[in-house]
Amino acid sequence: MQSQHDLAQRLSEVAALFLRLGLTAFGGPAAHIALMHTEVVKRRGWLTDQEFLDRVGATNLIPGPNSTEMAIHIGYLRAGWPGLVVGGACFILPATSIVMGLAWAYVRFGALPQVEGLLYGVKPVVVAIVAQAEWTLGRKAVKGLLTGIVGIAALMLYFLDVNEIALLFAGGLVVMVAANLSRLRKSSTPLYLLPFVGTSLAALAATPFSLPILFITFLKIGAVLYGSGYVLLAFLRADFVARLGWLTESQLLDAVAVGQVTPGPVFTTATFIGYILGGVPGALLATIGIFLPAFVVVAVSNPLIPRLRCSVWVSSLLDGVNAA
């Protein structure tokens, strides 16, 4: 009985913390993680610095929204499996509610000059934030000549409409194989594991809107996206503007702007897009689709974290993915 009471207490603490952070945490994944460190390590003592750093490292090795995955990790460590769900959900829900309200206003009033003026003012700031983040992340991702070449090659091939998912995994495989070439030569491992650039996913312009396709598309993005919320822009453009033809470039930038100026995960951009395409059902399906993989991947990866931190293969694979 005491154990159940203790669990309920811990769950309420997790819920209260992440509801507040989801409502007040601005500034993107790096700022969110810094706030979480202050709250759960310095103020509450739920985790040690090493435990916190281990989870930050793990979120960089798996796809999905880094700060949301940290909320899920912390919830799990504090309150077990129920905490895993509560931590992530409470961090996501406030931002989702705010974005859904803004999406309603956008659909209802977006054509009015005063609303357009507000979004036009936000868009240059969004472009500047993304450019600054790309510059900062890019300098950290390029750790040498090889990763620099991979990054430049990925950039050139992306502008030639090569599928971005294929580029990410190809870049990771190139660096992993090259960094561990001496090990391959000493072993019997065949060298046919050379990366492929791949062809773009089948593209049909102006595909009729469908809620199942909307859900599956966001589920795919949530399952394969590395590199935090800023990389989300490229994925959204490739799928919803270029492949499906459901959004215009202007609508996409409006969606990213709303994701940037609201608190909580940047991935709630999906909520905005889902709403303007399919109303409340579209918003809910888009949100569930893009965040669901994070819960699954964190649940699976938790026991593997010590091994991931020590693996030279996974480390070099991640270097290549980051550069791409």
Order of alpha helices (4+ residues) and beta strands (2+ residues): alpha-alpha-alpha-alpha-alpha-alpha-alpha-alpha-alpha-alpha-alpha-alpha-alpha-alpha
